[in-house]
Amino acid sequence: MKIRIVVASVSAASVAALLLGGCTADPGGGNEDTVTVVYSKTDAFTVLDTLLQTAKEEFEAENEGITIDLQPITATDDDYKTRLQLSLASPDTAPDVFYEDTFNVRSDIEAGYLLNLDDRLSEWDDWDMFGESARSAGQGEDGSIYALPLGTDTRVIWYNKTVLETAGIATPWQPESWDEILEAAAQIKQSQPDVVPFNMYAGTGTGEGTVMQGFYELLYGTGDGTGLYDDETGKWVVGSQGFVDSLAFLETLYDEGYAVTPDQALDPNVWQAVFGEWFPENTLGATVEGSYTPSFWVEGGSYPWAEYGDVMGVALFPTQNGEAPGGVSMSGGWTLAASAETDVPDLAFEFMTTVLNKENALWYAINNAQIAVRTDVAEDPSYLEANPFVGAVTDAVAVTHFRPANSDYPQISVAAQQATEAVITGQQSPEEAAAAYDEAVRRLVGDDGVVTG
């Protein structure tokens, strides 16, 4: 209790500094020779750290007297975002440059946290190498650019061919509907009782992974056509039968024992077992995950697995009943942004462009299994040959969707995560959980901000 009393008595700026684990970012201090850079680094995610260390060495060699102060934060994605938000709230703790999820770009623009990059981008020739969709990742509602994309991704079904073939399921496998997924899961369970047939993240434990690597693949494949948000009206969708149907699929998956147990699903670190244990040990049939998946298994990855290219396969997640276009994916990604409060905006931008030059962007796309955002990287032979699944996950771009670029989205996402948790734990039926979600959305945006699906 003493700790809580102490924290409550210090300033918000001090709390942010403590949460950032000792970061010394102080753009208000007038240090014009240092660029502070805050980013995520964990035992399972070191690629960005290596990229930034390389860029630091390059930049400092070309800019005598300038120091790039790298300040990694070791935390889950959600905890990292929380700590970053606290630091950005004060000029005394805001870093000059930071790793920013596209999830947060719009809300942080509206909060005034991000530096407008338009004038500087007009003088950076390499910006022409970034496609329109890549540019939009860091774009505000005013049309200006506030963040630079590091890479993007898609979501697909990753399946273990050994498990499926043991169950009598022919590979390559491409389910055409949700029912075909459930049929395959039933075959796996019957033939291999100790195997988890089909994992889909659910609940608040896995945060944004729950919706991006699961629920949205269901929702955007229901034929409703509107998903979470109706772009034409600029309103959030409630009363959606597709929402109920998506929750009902999760209910079936968990109630039939085709997925992990609810306790396992609520563990924020369940993904580590997926990549590090279950797939390599042939105890998981399939999961919905990102195109970055091979980065965990390659040499130097968190869970090196030399046989992954032979054992694993990729399939599109199907629409509910096989409706056109036949598959569904979701795309997100991370960016680099500069603080609106930085005292070194030019140096901050120049460092960001060093990180994103072709050589560095190519290395990052290959080693983090990213879908390239630079056209010259996307055409590079070494990128195209980087892993056996580059072509398949890139093809998923044709059926992909993006999260609503709206500052209300982070809270809407939490409401959707809570709905999945209520269903898989048996607290609510799909209809009850969908109704609770609708009510939460109305509380967040008001009755004028919703449209019935």
Buried (B, 14 or more C-beta within 10 A) or exposed (E): EEEEEEEEEEEEBBBBBBBBEEBBBBBBEEBEEBBBBBBBBBEBBBBBBBBBBBBBEBBBEEBEEBBBBBBBBEBBBBBBBEBBBBBBBBBBBBBBBBBBBBBBBBBBBEBEBBBBBEEBBEEBEBBEBBBEBBBBBBBBEEEBBBBBBBBBBBBBBBBBBBBBEBBEBEBEBBBBBBBBBBEBBBBBBEBBEEBBBBBBBBBBBBBBBBBBBBBBBBBBBBEBEBBBBBEEEEBBBBEBEBBBBBBBBBBBBBEBBBBBEBEBBBBBEBBBBBBBEBBBEBBBBBBBBBBBBBBBBBEEBBBEBEEBEEBBBBBBBBBBEBEEEBBBBBBBBBBBBBBBBBBBBEBBBBBBBBBBBEEBBBBBBBBBBBBBBBEBBBEBEEBEEBBBBBEBBBBBBEBBBBBBBBBBBBBBBBBBBBBBBBBBBEEBBBEBBBBBBBEBBBEBBEEEBBBEB
